Amino acid sequence: MVLEGLRKLEYRGYDSAGLAAIFSENKDPIETERTTGFVSDLVLKANGRFDGAKISIGHTRWATHGGVTDYNAHPHSSEDGKITIVHNGIIENSMELSSKISKLGFSLSSETDTEVIVHLLDYELKTQADGKNHLDAFCSVISQLEGSWAIAAMATGLDGILISRKGAPLVIGRGQDNISVSSDVQPFYGACSEVAYMKDGDNFLLTREGIISQLDAVIPEFEILQGVYDEADPGNFPHMMLKEIHDQPTSLSNALSGRISSDGINAQLSGFELSPEQIRKVERINLVACGTAYYASEIICSYIRRLTNIRAEAFIASEFPAKSVCSPNTLTIGVSQSGETKDTLDALFLAKKFGSKISSLCNVIGSTISRLTGNGAYLHAGPEFAVASSKVFTNMIAVGLLFALTISDISQKEKKNIIKELRKLPNIISSQLMDMDDSISLATELITNSEPPIFIGRGALSSYVAKEGALKMMEISYIPCLSVPGGELKHGPIALISEGSPVIAIAPTDSNLSLMESSIRECKSRGAKIILITDNEGPVTELADILIQTNNTHPELSPFVNAIPIQLLAYYVGVENGVNVDRPRNLAKSVTVV
Ligand code: F6R
């Protein structure tokens, strides 16, 4: 059951896996196995040894401290093998704690920040006063830790699992004949019918009889497990990423559904604690996010600025200057697919600390960020399994645009024009996906046989689509890609262009088109090969070496039609380069460390 759970969490990305189990006859040391590679490697190595286990914990590791090796993989065990633990997160004072445990006579057998915890627990259990139990020892160890964690520990003779949460997700599930704990609800589908969300600071002993806490602690209530498990099944597509790119007509339609008034004039994105009138009065709106979600946030901010008079700014969550941009009359919105990204979570905590109201736009229902903010809107893209985000990017922009329209004070006519086209978007994207000619394969061939490409765009919409294009291609093809706003080329990056350098130019029909033409000419006259992404059919197309024609739509909606070719290009270049595009190296789907 635990191995099956790990398999359901595989999409998160990891580099090693491990398993530990206690059997009815209470063998010691506790049976453990760990390996670099995939869960399937662990299954092979375990070779049926764990069948019939009574209590078991498993782990997939994404290396932070120490290389990707078998001995750094979790679980980590005490010297006598009677205690074993798994941990997500980072123990920030691990150096200090490791010198403490060395002085106590323990020696470390891994380079991880995790291993200190098991030795501290071992020491605590061996030295604690009479009358104290395993949970007391565990809580005492937890009180010495600094950083973030989701920890599960087992000990010979203990009929349960010790668990602790601070800053990394951990949820408890209950089924007919099991009680389980996991960093995500995915493994619970099919095994548990109820779920209880742990809060930061919770330390419990999980037993067959239920959750046991120390005297004054509050035990979370179980609630019905919502949602259904969607198997990561690419169907007729060779990879999940390609399937998810093709899911976009459906996911966009789900994002819009029920959020546009029946007369097609107004957008009504509800779920926010503040009413549209209250939001219109805030001093500023901050968006905090990372990676693809950050680029989507830049586009959303541009919508807010264009459609309202509210000051809006997007920030890379790990660089959020909360002190200078948060006060009680501000709103800070976290934008996240997983709803678990630690950097985004921390930025929201900081925003709250400095008095800002907080909200979120998340895809995963019941995720930590959506629960922390307690208000906001879901993205409704459905589960995204490929590590590189595709359908969630366009859903973030769609929901962000609905948000901007909901609070906007532009004329009804202007609003209606945008909403009319927005409603057509699923069909526009669908026909674009179906009608793709051979331009993507020609561009793929050019990119795989040339210097690294440069992505250019102009204006707050296209220059961020260009950035997303470069990120996507880097992630899944391992080609170092650059993205610059067209106007910035001449201030430095143009030095990189030589005969045959591919330049991917995003040039929708909008007010920046003639400036984009100048940027393209500057590149072309220095020998660049232009891969032009445009809906325009005018003279600009003559500048293209390879023309990727998109469907035509309202200028505000250009990021949607332009996202499709940049995602497809990244995908095909990645495949051509032999990369496992659904699980590129070094990356995780949920980044729960800082
Ligand atoms: C890129 C990608 C990442 C994520 C980033 C934030 O394809 O997937 O850049 O966008 O790690 O993740 P979430 O949206 O889960 O907060």
Boltz pocket constraint, residues with backbone or C-beta under 6 A from the ligand:
constraints:
  - pocket:
      binder: B
      contacts: [[A, 290], [A, 291], [A, 292], [A, 293], [A, 294], [A, 335], [A, 336], [A, 337], [A, 338], [A, 339], [A, 340], [A, 341], [A, 344], [A, 387], [A, 388], [A, 389], [A, 390], [A, 471], [A, 472], [A, 475], [A, 588], [A, 589], [A, 590], [A, 591]]
      max_distance: 6.0
